[in-house]
């Protein structure tokens, strides 16, 4: 899935580090799982705004995944303030999973 | 790109400190119950109202089944009702009251001392249930909105309160003539309010949320779940009415049929969630939990057989009734707990150990927190132990009762081993 961004170069770095954030239940990283919708860089405020979702709104690991995402982005963009926002509109669906992710899930 | 985004926020999980004591207590109760089963297995050659059978049943129903469900219930409240647990203090009080009350009640039954130990045990258990009920009701009141899963959990807790209050009345009935008949007469009401009203409703309410979650399935069908809820509550109310006003064994076919339809619909729900799953591979813990859903059919079929035989013969069908109770507590309820513990507990321990670490460091996954080989051995010991005991009770074969109870002690030891391993897990960061 293509992640919407206003800065392709920095978004590539963010994507690369976010591949280390694993959904513990699925065992797959959040990028290939298609959980990350947008990563925008607001330069004048020094903010990284990440918009993401979870496989289900009631995911018991949701809090942990969001914290994990925040800390990972903070480590990669130390000068920025990280703002991770959750959305369930649109809801996550299997169509958002990458080719690598589909192979991992055996589909 | 996504013009209608809305921030819904993340659900707040319940602290592990509240939940872990319930799991640990339940694990130890299971071990104690299997040891009691081994020591007293000759009781299964007698009547189901034998003091030792009453003690084992209550150790299983309250110490094992109810305590682990209360623990998981507190943990899963945010997932089930889409809101935060109202009070952790109420959760602690539910634990302490039940933890003291259960051994007192079990001791009272085991020694058939229906005075202070059984009465205090019963009272404390009722207060524990009230604590849980208030906590659930207030959590639902402060949550986003009512859903079918929250109605399941609330209704089942009401039935648990009815069961424990009625149980306490039955304990008093041994020493005071509170009821027109003896306590044995009312045992079916107390037992079915607990088994169907509490366990079945709660397991369906929780399972219908967790099974699609663990299978990563998009299947939902609230309408079907509402029908199941109505069928089970309708069946129980009908059963109580028949018991009090008609006293006709044949009439109990109607509520039993309603429960059978509800179980069949739940099996259909689980099948649809399984068929529409995104994850191809299903892990062992979910397989055992799915197996337990099919194991539900066993007691329902036995119940139909018991009713038919009671209508056509003068025999009390003691062996069949004993087997019926056994397959519910040691079969269906135990199977679902053995499976679901290792789906829920590792997540709690994982969150406790790793929630504040960065993803840049490698961490084990929740399923790595327990020993999978021990888990498999536990499953094998359980399957053979359960089968051996079921045949032993049905045909009064003591050697099978002895073999089966030893295998269940082994099952409980393996279960405790893994539970303690998960709870004691310390963060390993590479």
Boltz contact constraints between the chains, C-beta under 6 A:
constraints:
  - contact:
      token1: [A, 4]
      token2: [B, 1]
      max_distance: 6.0
  - contact:
      token1: [A, 20]
      token2: [B, 359]
      max_distance: 6.0
  - contact:
      token1: [A, 20]
      token2: [B, 360]
      max_distance: 6.0
  - contact:
      token1: [A, 21]
      token2: [B, 359]
      max_distance: 6.0
  - contact:
      token1: [A, 24]
      token2: [B, 365]
      max_distance: 6.0
  - contact:
      token1: [A, 24]
      token2: [B, 366]
      max_distance: 6.0
  - contact:
      token1: [A, 27]
      token2: [B, 365]
      max_distance: 6.0
  - contact:
      token1: [A, 56]
      token2: [B, 213]
      max_distance: 6.0
  - contact:
      token1: [A, 58]
      token2: [B, 79]
      max_distance: 6.0
  - contact:
      token1: [A, 60]
      token2: [B, 79]
      max_distance: 6.0
  - contact:
      token1: [A, 60]
      token2: [B, 347]
      max_distance: 6.0
  - contact:
      token1: [A, 62]
      token2: [B, 10]
      max_distance: 6.0
  - contact:
      token1: [A, 62]
      token2: [B, 11]
      max_distance: 6.0
  - contact:
      token1: [A, 63]
      token2: [B, 10]
      max_distance: 6.0
  - contact:
      token1: [A, 63]
      token2: [B, 13]
      max_distance: 6.0
  - contact:
      token1: [A, 64]
      token2: [B, 351]
      max_distance: 6.0
  - contact:
      token1: [A, 64]
      token2: [B, 355]
      max_distance: 6.0
  - contact:
      token1: [A, 66]
      token2: [B, 10]
      max_distance: 6.0
  - contact:
      token1: [A, 68]
      token2: [B, 359]
      max_distance: 6.0
  - contact:
      token1: [A, 71]
      token2: [B, 358]
      max_distance: 6.0
  - contact:
      token1: [A, 72]
      token2: [B, 358]
      max_distance: 6.0
  - contact:
      token1: [A, 72]
      token2: [B, 359]
      max_distance: 6.0
  - contact:
      token1: [A, 75]
      token2: [B, 358]
      max_distance: 6.0
  - contact:
      token1: [A, 75]
      token2: [B, 360]
      max_distance: 6.0
  - contact:
      token1: [A, 85]
      token2: [B, 7]
      max_distance: 6.0
  - contact:
      token1: [A, 86]
      token2: [B, 10]
      max_distance: 6.0
  - contact:
      token1: [A, 87]
      token2: [B, 5]
      max_distance: 6.0
  - contact:
      token1: [A, 88]
      token2: [B, 8]
      max_distance: 6.0
  - contact:
      token1: [A, 89]
      token2: [B, 4]
      max_distance: 6.0
  - contact:
      token1: [A, 89]
      token2: [B, 5]
      max_distance: 6.0
  - contact:
      token1: [A, 89]
      token2: [B, 6]
      max_distance: 6.0
  - contact:
      token1: [A, 94]
      token2: [B, 278]
      max_distance: 6.0
  - contact:
      token1: [A, 105]
      token2: [B, 279]
      max_distance: 6.0
  - contact:
      token1: [A, 106]
      token2: [B, 280]
      max_distance: 6.0
